[in-house]
Amino acid sequence: MGARAIEQPNEWARLGFAPGQALRMFGMRRSGNHAIANWLQRNATTGRAVFLNNCKPASDPLKSFRAIELDGELVSHQIAQKDLASVAGTAGDGAMLLISYEDVTSAEFAPKRAVSGPFDETLLSGDVLIYRSFLNWAASLLKKMQANTGYSLLRRNAILLHSIDIYSGVLRQVEQAETLQHTCICYDDWVRDESYRAAILNQLNLPVRDNTLGRVQRYGGGSSFQKEADSVDKLQTSRRWQQMAEEPEFAAVLQLSAHDTALTDRLERLFPRDAALLARIAGANSQSEKVGK
């Protein structure tokens, strides 16, 4: 009797290929998610990759993706939604599958629900968690929303404060990374340190094929501050909060954040410079209140 054929998992049959690595990625908007996603694709083992962008939480990622890339280039979302295998299958067996989620952490769903819905999570090679220094992230997010004329001041700040609460949860997961078996990527370090990028690729068992920062990704309108920049290394990503320092909205958000002890405690451990600035803001605010009495 001949050897029995190995049955392909249903997920891979729908995808159109059996991935060499299937990575799930989490990160807040304006944290460099798409720059890092592009970099991961460029360093896929076979040089081929499929990226399912911004999947809907608690749903099947093979159905709920908002955009799809093949080898770093956007392809027809409409066609892929109707027949994913016809689009993704051209990557071939062994290619990378990258599934991304934005503004959500897996902890928000466990243990009652799975963040990837009915998708068989045992097929995943690992989870990647992207995070960014608080002040630069908050400045970038606010700047992005200020460009949207449909957002009132109150709506902007409601969204931003809610996002800060989720961001604090992301930092909690960063501190639990070893237990959760997450590979964490700090965008600030990723931008400035080539050896840091190489070490992350090694941690993910990926070859160093292209360790450059690559071109600016245009999801969400690209950079909030430098629309003309065409490559990540031209972005002044470490100066975003200074560029917003005189902005009253930004100052108000920082004053509230400075009094969130869960957030500031985590910042003290992960981003001590940000924590020190927030502490000065809180101290100055308290002093002003005493003077006013």
N, C-alpha and C positions, 0 to 999 in steps of 0.2 A: 504494500500500500504506500502511495506517495506521501510526502510530508504534508501535513495539514496546513493550509494557508492561515497566516496570522490575521485575525479580524481587526480591521482598522477602527479606532474609536469613532463614534458617531460624530463628535465634534470635528475631527479631522476630515471625515468624509464630506461634511458640509463646507469646510474651509477649502477643500480642494488639494491639500497637501499635508504631509506629516511634518510638523516643525522640528528642527533640531533643538531649538530653545523656544519656550513660550513664556514670556515675561509679562507680568502685570505691573503697571506703573501708577503710582498715586502722587498727586501734587496739587498745591493751590495754584489758581490762576496767577500769572505774573511772577512765577517762581522759576522760569526758564525751562518749563516742561518740554516745550516743542524743540528747543535747541538741543536738549539732552536726548530727546527721542530721535532726532535726526542723527545725532552722533552715534547712538546705539545702533541704528540701522546701518550706518556707514561702516560699522565694525562687526557686522554679522559674520558668522563663521564662513558661510558660503558666498558672502557678498550679496545675498538676496534677502529681502525682508518685506513683511507686510505689517503695516501700522494701522490699528483701529483706534481712531482718535475720539476722546471724550465720550466714552460709553455711558449709558444710563445705569446708575446704580440699581442693584437688586433685579436686573434684567439680564437676559442672554446677551453677552457682548458681541456675539456673531450676528446679532440682529439689530442691536441698539446703538451702534457706532454712528457718530455724527459726520465723520469724514473718514476716508481711507487713502492710504498711500502705498504704493508699490515701489520699493527701492528708493524711498525718499521723495517720490513724486506723486502728487495728487492724481487719482484716477476717478472715474465716474462713480459717484456715490449712488446715483439712481440705479445703474446697472448692477452694482455690487449688492444693493439691498434686495434686488430681485433674484440674483443668482451669484452668490458670493464666490462659489467655487470657480466660476468662469473667469473671474477677475483675479482672485488670490492664487488660484491653482497654478498660474504661470510662474510663480516664484519657485516652484519645485520642492520636492522633499528635502528636508534639512535646512530650509530657509528659516529665518527668525520670524516669530509672531510676537508683536508687541501690542498689548491691550492697555489703554490708558483711561484713568478716571481723574476728574478734576473736582476740587472743593469737597472731597469726601475722604473719610478714612474707613478702613475695614472694621475698626472698633465700633463704629456707629451702628453696625448691623449685627455683629456677633453678640451672643450666640444664637439669636432668634432667626436671623435671616442671613443669607450669603450675599456678599456684595456683588458677586457675579451671577446671581440668580441660579438657574438650573445648570449652568456650565460646570463641568466636572473639574473642580479645582485641583484634583490630584494630578492632572495633566500639566499643570504649570511647573516651569523650571524654578521659578522664584518670584518674589515681590520686590519692586524697587520703590523707594520712598524719596521724593525730592523735596527739599526745603531750602529756604532762603532767609537771610538775616531780616529781622522784624522791621526795622526802620525803612530799609530800601524796598522791601516787599510792600509794606503799607503805603508808602509814597507812590509806588508805581501803580498800585491798584486804584488809589484815589485819583491820580492823574488820568488814568484810563477812563474812569467813570465821569470825570468832569468834562470830557470831550463828548459825552453823550447828552445831547440837549433834551432828551426825553426824561432824564433823571432830575428830579428836584433835589435841592440840598438835603432835605430830610430823607428822601429815598436813598440817596447816595450813602449817607452816613448810617442808615439802618442796615444796608447791605454790607458796608465795610465793617461795622461792629459785629455783625453775625459772622462774617468771614474771619475776623480776629479770633472769635471763639473757636472756630474750626481749626484755625492755625495753631492755637494753643494745644489742641488735641493732636495735631501732627507732631509737635515737639514732644508730646508725651510718648508717642509711638517711636520717635527717634531714640529716646532714652530707653525704650524697651526693645530696641532693634534686635539684640542678641536673642532674647526670648522669642520674639515674633519671627525670627529668621528673615528679617528684612535687610536688603542692601540699601543703605542710605547714601544719598548724594547731596552734598551741600553745594548749591549753585554758586555761591560766592567763591568757594575753593575750586570748584570745577572751572570757572572762568579764568582764574589767575594762575593755576598750577598744572602744567602738563603732566608732571609725575603723579599728581593726584588722579588725573583722568586715567592714566595708564594702570594705576593700582586698582581702580574701580573695574576696569575691563578685566583685569586678572581675577578679581573677586567673582566676577560673573562668568568666568571661563570663556571669555571672548578674546580673539586675537586683536592686536593693535594694528589695524589696517589703515585707519585715517584718524589720527588723534588731534586734528585741528578743531577749532571751535565752529567752523562751518559758516554758512550764510545765515542771515537773520530770517527767522521763520515768520510768515505773514498771518498766522492764525491770530485772531483777536486784534487785527490791525497792526501787528508788529510791535516795535518798541513804543512805549507810552510817551517817551521823551524825544527820541531821535528817529523820526520817520525816514530820514534820508539814509541812515546807516544800512549798508548792504552786507556787513559781516559782523559777527558777534564780538570780535576783538576790537571793533571800533566803538562799542557801546561803553559808556561810562557808568556801568551798573553799580559801582560802589559809592556813587555820589548822588543817588536819587533823593535821599532824605535831605541832603543839604540844599538841593534845588527846590525843595518844598518847605524849607524851614520858615519862610515868612508867610506861608499860606495859613490863614485863620482856621480853616476846616481841619487841616492836618494837625495844627496845634491842639485843637479841641479833642480830636481823636486820641492824641498822645496823652493828654491829661487824664482821660478816662482809662486808657490802657495802663497808665502808671499805677493805678489803684487796684488792678486785677492781680492779686497775689499769686494765683496759679500761673498766670502768664509770666510775671516778673521773676518768680522763682526758677522757672525753666530757662528764661533768658539769662539769668545769672550763671547758669551752668553751661549753656550752649553758645550764647552771644553776650558775654559780660559787658562789652562796650555799649551795646544797646540797653542793657539793664541799668548801667550806670547813668546813662543819659535820662532814662525814664525816671530814675530815682531823683535826679536833680530837678526834673520837671515837677514831680510830686512834692518835693521839698519846697520849691519856690511857690507852688500853688497853696500849700499849707501856710506858709509864711504870709502870703497875701491875705488869706482869710483871717489870720490873727490880727493883722494891721487894720483890717476893715471893721473889726469888732469894737 
